[in-house]
């Protein structure tokens, strides 16, 4: 597999999400939430047919896990759906730009839940400063962005 620095792929993800959110905003003005969710899921469903061996091996691995190991892995599905639904409802309620500017506070919650769930500490002084700035921005947008 091609080796690309993590920050390049992270920037690429930001660019793709930058394209995706206005597309979702546009689609939600024309289609139901359920249809937009299904449209987003179609490429992922296609992966089932492209990687059957890997998926079979992973299903066997999940089956071999204890429930304490299995639950956080399976929770990926529930949190993914909940996050997408909440995001799409917020986009539909206002617009893609303002919804994304509030949603950008998620790294703070990533750090919090990495610690709460797995006792992983990713917080440093620069991270705390950045989080404070993000929440200040969220406060400004919430107060004056409408």
Backbone as a chain_set.jsonl record, in Angstrom:
{"seq": "XXXXXXXXXXXXXXXXXXXXXXXXXXXXXXXXXXXXXXXXXXXXXXXXXXXXXXXXXXXXXXXXXXXXXXXXXXXXXXXXXXXXXXXXXXXXXXXXXXXXXXXXXXXXXXXXXXXXXXXXXXXXXXXXXXXXXXXXXXXXXXXXXX", "coords": {"N": [[0.84, -1.185, 0.0], [0.419, 2.276, -0.661], [2.502, 4.591, 0.953], [1.63, 7.32, 2.709], [2.057, 10.386, 4.352], [0.45, 10.889, 7.531], [-0.683, 13.408, 8.015], [-1.139, 14.41, 5.495], [-3.115, 12.715, 4.479], [-5.057, 13.324, 6.381], [-5.56, 16.024, 5.793], [-6.52, 15.634, 3.225], [-8.875, 14.249, 3.864], [-10.224, 16.328, 5.173], [-10.633, 18.049, 3.017], [-12.284, 16.463, 1.382], [-14.497, 16.167, 3.117], [-15.17, 18.83, 3.174], [-16.21, 19.139, 0.64], [-18.256, 17.275, 0.776], [-20.158, 18.095, 2.809], [-21.577, 20.487, 1.805], [-22.781, 19.191, -0.369], [-24.438, 17.363, 0.947], [-26.116, 19.191, 2.253], [-27.387, 20.298, 0.018], [-28.64, 17.978, -1.028], [-30.367, 17.296, 1.095], [-32.262, 19.258, 0.894], [-33.809, 18.355, -1.091], [-34.369, 15.658, -0.831], [-35.409, 13.033, 1.472], [-34.176, 12.583, 4.85], [-33.596, 9.89, 5.356], [-33.184, 8.858, 2.758], [-30.885, 10.287, 1.987], [-29.086, 9.32, 3.875], [-28.987, 6.61, 3.08], [-27.92, 6.905, 0.507], [-25.349, 7.764, 1.216], [-24.45, 5.443, 2.422], [-24.31, 3.529, 0.426], [-21.776, 3.212, -1.069], [-20.254, 2.012, 0.957], [-21.607, -0.342, 1.442], [-21.04, -1.6, -0.917], [-18.439, -2.415, -0.465], [-18.622, -4.873, 0.757], [-18.841, -6.72, -1.283], [-16.44, -6.398, -2.56], [-14.417, -7.079, -0.789], [-14.669, -9.764, 0.413], [-13.224, -11.829, 1.748], [-11.61, -10.537, 3.682], [-13.626, -9.408, 5.256], [-14.933, -11.718, 6.149], [-12.901, -12.853, 7.688], [-12.681, -10.86, 9.624], [-15.228, -10.989, 10.805], [-15.022, -13.496, 11.985], [-12.989, -12.893, 13.81], [-14.325, -11.029, 15.435], [-16.265, -12.7, 16.487], [-14.647, -14.307, 18.086], [-13.928, -12.63, 20.108], [-14.209, -11.473, 23.521], [-17.191, -10.292, 25.227], [-16.621, -7.81, 26.382], [-14.591, -6.865, 24.809], [-15.823, -6.922, 22.336], [-18.089, -5.199, 22.384], [-17.191, -2.379, 22.282], [-16.161, -2.411, 19.684], [-18.37, -3.082, 18.068], [-19.922, -0.912, 18.684], [-19.111, 1.031, 16.984], [-20.78, 1.039, 14.729], [-23.256, 2.018, 15.743], [-22.525, 4.546, 16.798], [-21.552, 5.758, 14.516], [-23.833, 5.915, 12.845], [-25.512, 7.483, 14.517], [-23.974, 9.844, 14.75], [-23.87, 10.734, 12.065], [-26.613, 11.09, 11.508], [-27.283, 13.095, 13.409], [-25.577, 15.149, 12.531], [-26.551, 15.574, 9.881], [-29.167, 16.37, 10.434], [-28.622, 18.753, 11.761], [-27.419, 20.206, 9.693], [-29.586, 20.333, 7.952], [-31.271, 21.861, 9.538], [-30.021, 24.35, 9.686], [-27.431, 25.265, 8.031], [-24.791, 23.899, 5.966], [-22.306, 25.111, 6.465], [-22.442, 26.484, 9.006], [-23.233, 24.329, 10.642], [-21.002, 22.643, 10.36], [-19.032, 24.227, 11.485], [-19.706, 24.207, 14.174], [-19.623, 21.481, 14.668], [-16.946, 21.016, 14.441], [-15.827, 21.026, 16.9], [-15.48, 18.453, 17.748], [-12.889, 17.157, 18.177], [-12.187, 17.678, 20.841], [-13.96, 16.1, 22.233], [-13.156, 13.654, 21.292], [-10.642, 13.365, 22.544], [-11.518, 13.37, 25.229], [-13.224, 11.055, 25.333], [-11.441, 9.085, 24.487], [-9.868, 8.883, 26.705], [-11.808, 8.288, 28.745], [-12.979, 5.887, 27.816], [-10.808, 4.183, 27.096], [-8.595, 4.821, 28.564], [-6.577, 6.267, 27.375], [-4.302, 8.846, 26.892], [-4.196, 11.752, 25.182], [-3.724, 14.36, 25.436], [-2.079, 17.424, 25.501], [-0.353, 20.461, 26.433], [-0.492, 22.24, 24.123], [-2.707, 21.043, 22.868], [-4.755, 21.485, 24.71], [-4.846, 24.297, 24.644], [-5.587, 24.672, 21.944], [-8.102, 23.396, 22.011], [-9.47, 25.109, 23.735], [-9.538, 27.406, 22.151], [-11.08, 26.444, 20.021], [-13.549, 25.961, 21.326], [-14.106, 28.579, 22.102], [-14.512, 29.717, 19.591], [-16.763, 28.213, 18.795], [-18.588, 29.164, 20.656], [-18.762, 31.876, 19.869], [-19.806, 31.572, 17.26], [-22.24, 30.323, 17.843], [-23.486, 32.309, 19.336], [-23.535, 34.548, 17.617], [-23.808, 33.679, 15.008], [-26.237, 33.242, 13.76]], "CA": [[0.0, 0.0, 0.0], [1.148, 3.533, -0.761], [2.754, 5.245, 2.232], [1.38, 8.752, 2.654], [2.071, 10.911, 5.725], [-0.878, 10.978, 8.131], [-1.24, 14.763, 7.913], [-1.594, 14.581, 4.117], [-4.416, 12.056, 4.38], [-5.994, 14.09, 7.213], [-5.942, 17.186, 4.996], [-7.375, 15.111, 2.157], [-10.191, 13.996, 4.463], [-10.856, 17.632, 5.392], [-11.068, 18.55, 1.712], [-13.435, 15.661, 0.96], [-15.639, 16.572, 3.952], [-15.538, 20.163, 2.714], [-17.064, 18.934, -0.533], [-19.395, 16.439, 1.173], [-21.182, 18.797, 3.591], [-22.509, 21.238, 0.948], [-23.562, 18.236, -1.152], [-25.483, 16.875, 1.846], [-27.052, 20.306, 2.413], [-28.142, 20.356, -1.243], [-29.475, 16.776, -1.125], [-31.415, 17.329, 2.117], [-33.31, 20.181, 0.453], [-34.553, 17.696, -2.151], [-34.676, 14.275, -0.463], [-35.58, 12.776, 2.906], [-32.98, 12.215, 5.612], [-33.327, 8.457, 5.158], [-32.606, 8.66, 1.426], [-29.518, 10.814, 1.985], [-28.294, 8.346, 4.633], [-28.788, 5.424, 2.237], [-26.96, 7.281, -0.541], [-24.017, 7.751, 1.819], [-24.077, 4.075, 2.794], [-24.166, 2.65, -0.748], [-20.392, 2.788, -1.346], [-19.779, 1.122, 2.021], [-22.233, -1.645, 1.195], [-20.278, -2.183, -2.023], [-17.211, -3.027, 0.049], [-18.919, -6.265, 1.098], [-18.589, -7.533, -2.47], [-15.051, -6.232, -2.98], [-13.478, -7.629, 0.197], [-15.364, -10.787, 1.203], [-12.303, -12.59, 2.619], [-11.252, -9.7, 4.834], [-14.808, -9.286, 6.111], [-15.15, -13.019, 6.792], [-11.879, -12.979, 8.735], [-13.025, -9.932, 10.702], [-16.384, -11.549, 11.514], [-14.499, -14.56, 12.849], [-12.269, -12.23, 14.902], [-15.333, -10.479, 16.348], [-16.859, -13.847, 17.174], [-13.7, -14.834, 19.064], [-13.713, -11.642, 21.174], [-15.12, -11.443, 24.669], [-18.156, -9.2, 25.068], [-16.008, -6.531, 26.758], [-13.834, -6.426, 23.632], [-16.729, -6.848, 21.198], [-19.007, -4.061, 22.456], [-16.664, -1.133, 21.698], [-15.992, -2.576, 18.234], [-19.698, -3.012, 17.469], [-20.461, 0.434, 18.921], [-18.748, 1.861, 15.828], [-21.958, 1.161, 13.868], [-24.256, 2.885, 16.379], [-22.036, 5.925, 16.891], [-21.456, 6.28, 13.158], [-25.176, 6.293, 12.418], [-25.983, 8.6, 15.343], [-23.237, 11.047, 14.375], [-24.291, 11.188, 10.74], [-27.982, 11.59, 11.611], [-27.248, 14.384, 14.111], [-24.956, 16.129, 11.643], [-27.44, 15.877, 8.774], [-30.29, 17.144, 10.972], [-28.134, 20.117, 12.025], [-27.257, 20.846, 8.378], [-30.928, 20.615, 7.463], [-31.856, 22.9, 10.375], [-29.387, 25.654, 9.456], [-26.723, 25.094, 6.762], [-23.588, 23.079, 6.098], [-21.187, 25.881, 7.013], [-22.584, 26.68, 10.45], [-23.222, 23.024, 11.294], [-19.631, 22.13, 10.399], [-18.241, 25.046, 12.408], [-19.996, 23.708, 15.522], [-19.169, 20.089, 14.723], [-15.483, 20.987, 14.489], [-15.408, 20.851, 18.292], [-15.401, 17.035, 18.075], [-11.621, 16.645, 18.716], [-12.201, 17.755, 22.302], [-14.68, 14.92, 22.695], [-12.285, 12.511, 20.986], [-9.672, 13.264, 23.645], [-12.246, 12.994, 26.444], [-13.687, 9.672, 25.286], [-10.263, 8.197, 24.424], [-9.477, 8.657, 28.103], [-12.889, 7.641, 29.489], [-13.21, 4.52, 27.347], [-9.623, 3.34, 26.927], [-7.52, 5.361, 29.409], [-5.515, 6.805, 26.523], [-4.157, 10.287, 27.094], [-3.668, 12.415, 23.991], [-3.813, 15.786, 25.724], [-0.871, 18.16, 25.859], [-0.656, 21.887, 26.576], [-1.017, 22.801, 22.865], [-4.035, 20.495, 22.61], [-5.675, 22.21, 25.596], [-4.991, 25.645, 24.088], [-6.378, 24.545, 20.719], [-9.48, 23.089, 22.396], [-10.057, 26.345, 24.272], [-9.817, 28.28, 21.013], [-12.206, 25.857, 19.289], [-14.781, 26.231, 22.053], [-14.369, 30.019, 21.996], [-15.103, 29.901, 18.271], [-18.113, 27.655, 18.822], [-19.408, 30.126, 21.401], [-18.987, 33.057, 19.018], [-20.697, 31.182, 16.164], [-23.56, 30.071, 18.416], [-24.065, 33.571, 19.784], [-23.678, 35.564, 16.573], [-23.827, 33.085, 13.67], [-27.567, 33.109, 13.16]], "C": [[0.884, 1.247, 0.0], [1.289, 4.178, 0.614], [2.619, 6.75, 2.052], [1.407, 9.256, 4.09], [0.653, 11.138, 6.242], [-1.499, 12.357, 7.953], [-1.711, 15.067, 6.489], [-2.968, 13.935, 3.946], [-5.46, 12.765, 5.239], [-6.471, 15.337, 6.469], [-6.841, 16.762, 3.837], [-8.781, 14.825, 2.666], [-10.932, 15.306, 4.69], [-11.385, 18.209, 4.085], [-12.309, 17.788, 1.24], [-14.666, 16.02, 1.793], [-16.102, 17.976, 3.573], [-16.407, 20.129, 1.473], [-18.379, 18.263, -0.111], [-20.502, 17.237, 1.866], [-22.095, 19.661, 2.727], [-23.353, 20.322, 0.055], [-24.714, 17.672, -0.327], [-26.55, 17.953, 2.034], [-27.969, 20.386, 1.188], [-29.12, 19.176, -1.336], [-30.624, 16.812, -0.126], [-32.537, 18.308, 1.775], [-34.221, 19.528, -0.59], [-35.039, 16.29, -1.787], [-34.864, 14.16, 1.044], [-34.239, 12.436, 3.55], [-32.606, 10.762, 5.365], [-32.685, 8.214, 3.794], [-31.171, 9.163, 1.351], [-28.602, 9.872, 2.771], [-27.993, 7.112, 3.786], [-27.799, 5.728, 1.116], [-25.523, 7.268, 0.004], [-23.519, 6.354, 2.15], [-23.797, 3.18, 1.598], [-22.715, 2.264, -1.052], [-19.84, 1.832, -0.287], [-20.361, -0.275, 1.86], [-21.49, -2.361, 0.065], [-18.991, -2.858, -1.576], [-17.409, -4.5, 0.407], [-18.557, -7.175, -0.075], [-17.135, -7.46, -2.932], [-14.053, -6.928, -2.047], [-14.12, -8.733, 1.037], [-14.449, -11.563, 2.152], [-11.934, -11.801, 3.865], [-12.429, -9.582, 5.8], [-15.106, -10.591, 6.83], [-14.153, -13.222, 7.927], [-12.208, -12.07, 9.916], [-14.245, -10.405, 11.485], [-15.959, -12.672, 12.446], [-13.757, -13.961, 14.04], [-13.241, -11.641, 15.919], [-15.982, -11.601, 17.149], [-15.963, -14.415, 18.255], [-13.457, -13.877, 20.238], [-14.659, -11.89, 22.351], [-16.078, -10.272, 24.468], [-17.555, -7.855, 25.446], [-15.132, -5.979, 25.636], [-14.77, -6.137, 22.457], [-17.595, -5.585, 21.222], [-18.419, -2.763, 21.911], [-16.462, -1.219, 20.184], [-17.348, -2.433, 17.54], [-20.346, -1.638, 17.651], [-20.096, 1.394, 17.791], [-19.973, 2.081, 14.941], [-22.965, 2.142, 14.457], [-23.783, 4.333, 16.433], [-21.893, 6.558, 15.511], [-22.821, 6.753, 12.676], [-25.682, 7.5, 13.202], [-25.288, 9.904, 14.96], [-23.679, 11.603, 13.036], [-25.706, 11.757, 10.801], [-27.991, 12.958, 12.286], [-26.648, 15.479, 13.231], [-25.909, 16.536, 10.531], [-28.656, 16.684, 9.245], [-29.854, 18.579, 11.256], [-27.923, 20.875, 10.708], [-28.624, 21.244, 7.839], [-31.573, 21.765, 8.24], [-31.267, 24.28, 10.157], [-28.727, 25.645, 8.081], [-25.422, 24.355, 7.028], [-22.445, 23.832, 6.762], [-21.303, 26.017, 8.525], [-22.58, 25.351, 11.196], [-21.799, 22.491, 11.417], [-18.755, 22.936, 11.356], [-18.508, 24.681, 13.866], [-19.424, 22.3, 15.679], [-17.651, 19.99, 14.86], [-14.956, 20.875, 15.929], [-15.21, 19.38, 18.658], [-14.03, 16.56, 18.57], [-11.527, 16.712, 20.244], [-12.872, 16.514, 22.868], [-13.917, 13.638, 22.368], [-11.296, 12.296, 22.127], [-10.354, 12.806, 24.928], [-12.619, 11.515, 26.423], [-12.548, 8.673, 25.092], [-9.792, 7.885, 25.837], [-10.551, 7.862, 28.854], [-13.034, 6.174, 29.092], [-11.975, 3.623, 27.415], [-8.418, 3.777, 27.756], [-6.309, 5.795, 28.591], [-5.484, 8.318, 26.688], [-3.468, 10.877, 25.87], [-3.561, 13.916, 24.201], [-2.456, 16.331, 26.149], [-1.269, 19.629, 25.999], [-1.143, 22.504, 25.259], [-2.421, 22.29, 22.524], [-5.075, 21.224, 23.455], [-5.905, 23.624, 25.072], [-5.854, 25.612, 22.824], [-7.843, 24.267, 21.031], [-10.18, 24.333, 22.934], [-10.415, 27.303, 23.14], [-11.005, 27.77, 20.197], [-13.513, 26.181, 20.003], [-15.113, 27.721, 22.085], [-15.024, 30.319, 20.652], [-16.521, 29.37, 18.205], [-19.058, 28.606, 19.554], [-19.747, 31.347, 20.585], [-19.985, 32.728, 17.908], [-22.115, 30.977, 16.69], [-24.245, 31.385, 18.78], [-24.389, 34.514, 18.618], [-23.856, 34.998, 15.164], [-25.199, 32.978, 13.035], [-27.97, 34.421, 12.579]], "O": [[1.963, 1.257, 0.592], [0.311, 4.296, 1.353], [3.399, 7.373, 1.332], [0.833, 8.614, 4.97], [-0.236, 11.53, 5.487], [-2.71, 12.47, 7.76], [-2.597, 15.901, 6.301], [-3.87, 14.522, 3.349], [-6.633, 12.807, 4.867], [-7.656, 15.668, 6.511], [-7.808, 17.45, 3.508], [-9.764, 15.122, 1.988], [-12.132, 15.393, 4.431], [-12.469, 18.793, 4.056], [-13.268, 18.39, 0.759], [-15.76, 16.163, 1.247], [-17.293, 18.278, 3.642], [-17.252, 21.003, 1.28], [-19.459, 18.63, -0.574], [-21.675, 17.066, 1.536], [-23.312, 19.581, 2.897], [-24.505, 20.637, -0.245], [-25.828, 17.518, -0.827], [-27.745, 17.664, 1.982], [-29.185, 20.526, 1.322], [-30.288, 19.359, -1.681], [-31.739, 16.404, -0.454], [-33.64, 18.197, 2.309], [-35.27, 20.072, -0.935], [-36.005, 15.793, -2.366], [-34.521, 15.072, 1.796], [-33.29, 12.05, 2.868], [-31.431, 10.441, 5.187], [-31.735, 7.439, 3.693], [-30.327, 8.531, 0.716], [-27.459, 9.651, 2.371], [-26.862, 6.626, 3.779], [-26.937, 4.905, 0.808], [-24.601, 6.813, -0.673], [-22.314, 6.104, 2.159], [-23.113, 2.167, 1.739], [-22.444, 1.084, -1.275], [-19.048, 0.944, -0.602], [-19.684, -1.272, 2.114], [-21.332, -3.581, 0.092], [-18.506, -3.774, -2.24], [-16.461, -5.283, 0.363], [-18.029, -8.27, 0.121], [-16.655, -8.362, -3.618], [-12.968, -7.319, -2.477], [-14.113, -8.642, 2.264], [-14.869, -11.917, 3.253], [-11.945, -12.336, 4.973], [-12.251, -9.648, 7.016], [-15.49, -10.578, 7.999], [-14.515, -13.705, 9.0], [-12.035, -12.459, 11.071], [-14.295, -10.24, 12.703], [-16.467, -12.79, 13.561], [-13.877, -14.462, 15.159], [-13.015, -11.739, 17.125], [-16.218, -11.462, 18.349], [-16.459, -14.954, 19.245], [-12.855, -14.261, 21.241], [-15.75, -12.438, 22.194], [-15.828, -9.379, 23.658], [-17.949, -6.838, 24.875], [-14.952, -4.767, 25.524], [-14.53, -5.214, 21.679], [-17.809, -4.968, 20.179], [-19.093, -2.088, 21.133], [-16.578, -0.213, 19.483], [-17.457, -1.736, 16.531], [-21.212, -1.247, 16.869], [-20.707, 2.455, 17.657], [-20.186, 3.19, 14.451], [-23.475, 3.007, 13.744], [-24.555, 5.248, 16.146], [-22.093, 7.763, 15.356], [-22.951, 7.863, 12.159], [-26.222, 8.437, 12.615], [-25.933, 10.947, 14.857], [-23.844, 12.814, 12.888], [-25.974, 12.801, 10.206], [-28.634, 13.885, 11.794], [-27.153, 16.601, 13.194], [-26.062, 17.727, 10.261], [-29.12, 17.577, 8.537], [-30.615, 19.518, 11.024], [-28.223, 22.067, 10.629], [-28.803, 22.351, 7.332], [-32.332, 22.552, 7.673], [-31.933, 25.283, 10.413], [-29.366, 25.972, 7.08], [-25.004, 24.205, 8.176], [-21.693, 23.249, 7.543], [-20.359, 25.699, 9.249], [-21.987, 25.251, 12.27], [-21.427, 21.948, 12.457], [-17.837, 22.388, 11.968], [-17.623, 24.831, 14.708], [-18.817, 21.975, 16.699], [-17.136, 18.983, 15.345], [-13.763, 20.652, 16.136], [-14.805, 19.087, 19.783], [-13.999, 15.606, 19.347], [-10.855, 15.886, 20.862], [-12.413, 15.945, 23.858], [-14.025, 12.648, 23.092], [-11.133, 11.178, 22.615], [-9.829, 11.949, 25.638], [-12.358, 10.797, 27.389], [-12.679, 7.517, 25.496], [-9.371, 6.767, 26.131], [-10.24, 6.876, 29.522], [-13.197, 5.314, 29.957], [-12.079, 2.443, 27.75], [-7.346, 3.178, 27.664], [-5.169, 5.705, 29.046], [-6.519, 8.982, 26.63], [-2.321, 10.552, 25.561], [-3.331, 14.662, 23.249], [-1.785, 15.784, 27.023], [-2.409, 19.991, 25.71], [-2.133, 23.235, 25.275], [-3.229, 23.025, 21.957], [-6.158, 21.545, 22.966], [-7.04, 24.101, 25.058], [-6.752, 26.439, 22.662], [-8.731, 24.834, 20.394], [-11.346, 24.579, 22.624], [-11.469, 27.937, 23.167], [-11.833, 28.555, 19.737], [-14.475, 26.621, 19.373], [-16.288, 28.087, 22.094], [-15.981, 31.09, 20.583], [-17.394, 30.01, 17.619], [-20.19, 28.824, 19.122], [-20.887, 31.812, 20.598], [-20.901, 33.506, 17.642], [-23.081, 31.404, 16.059], [-25.444, 31.549, 18.557], [-25.411, 35.199, 18.641], [-24.038, 35.763, 14.217], [-25.296, 32.646, 11.854], [-29.06, 34.539, 12.02]]}, "num_chains": 1, "name": "protein.A"}
